[in-house]
Amino acid sequence: MNARKERIARAGALAILSEVDELYVARGRRFDIVAISDGQVAKVSLRQVLGPTGNMRAPALRSGRKLIVGFSAEMYELAL
């Protein structure tokens, strides 16, 4: 998926989050890793992946059961 070219709104983000086990989110220089158990999506997770417009932040990458949102070279090395 290319969140820059394909706008993914709240409903689409929820659907994607329900299919992953781990969420990696970069904001600036820091990043967070959130475990999502049994498809339960926390409101915190949704706030982390949505930007100010209500669409999924870019870049967004799905690798297996992991969702990676934002850019951090250190996070990419860890996640991939």
C-alpha positions in Angstrom: 0.0 0.0 0.0 1.2 3.5 -0.7 -0.5 5.8 1.8 0.8 8.8 -0.1 -1.0 7.8 -3.3 -3.9 5.9 -1.9 -5.7 7.8 0.8 -6.7 5.4 3.6 -9.3 6.8 5.9 -10.2 5.8 9.5 -12.3 2.7 8.5 -9.5 1.4 6.3 -6.9 2.0 9.0 -9.0 0.1 11.4 -9.3 -2.8 9.0 -5.6 -2.9 8.5 -4.9 -2.7 12.2 -7.2 -5.6 12.9 -5.0 -7.8 10.7 -1.7 -7.1 12.3 0.0 -8.2 15.5 2.7 -5.5 15.8 2.6 -1.8 15.1 5.8 0.2 14.6 5.2 4.0 14.6 7.8 6.6 14.1 7.3 10.2 15.2 10.4 12.4 14.7 13.5 10.7 16.1 11.6 8.3 18.4 9.5 5.3 17.6 7.1 3.1 19.5 6.3 -0.6 19.2 2.8 -1.6 20.1 1.6 -5.2 20.4 -2.0 -5.7 19.2 -3.4 -8.9 20.7 -6.3 -10.9 19.3 -7.2 -8.2 16.7 -8.2 -5.7 19.4 -7.3 -2.2 18.3 -6.7 0.3 21.0 -7.7 3.9 20.4 -4.1 4.9 21.1 -3.0 2.8 18.1 -5.5 4.5 15.8 -4.4 7.9 16.9 -0.8 7.0 16.2 -1.4 5.9 12.6 -3.8 8.7 11.6 -2.6 12.1 10.6 -4.3 15.5 11.2 -6.5 15.0 8.1 -7.8 11.7 9.4 -6.0 9.6 6.8 -3.3 7.1 7.5 0.1 8.7 7.8 2.8 8.1 5.1 4.9 6.2 4.6 3.0 3.1 5.7 4.4 -0.4 5.1 2.9 -3.8 5.9 5.3 -6.7 6.3 3.5 -9.9 7.2 1.7 -9.3 10.5 3.6 -6.0 11.1 2.5 -2.5 10.2 5.2 0.1 10.0 4.1 3.8 9.9 6.4 6.8 9.6 10.1 6.8 8.9 13.0 5.9 11.2 16.1 4.1 9.8 16.6 2.5 13.2 13.0 1.3 13.4 13.2 -0.1 9.8 16.3 -2.1 10.8 14.6 -3.5 13.8 11.2 -4.2 12.1 12.5 -5.7 8.9 
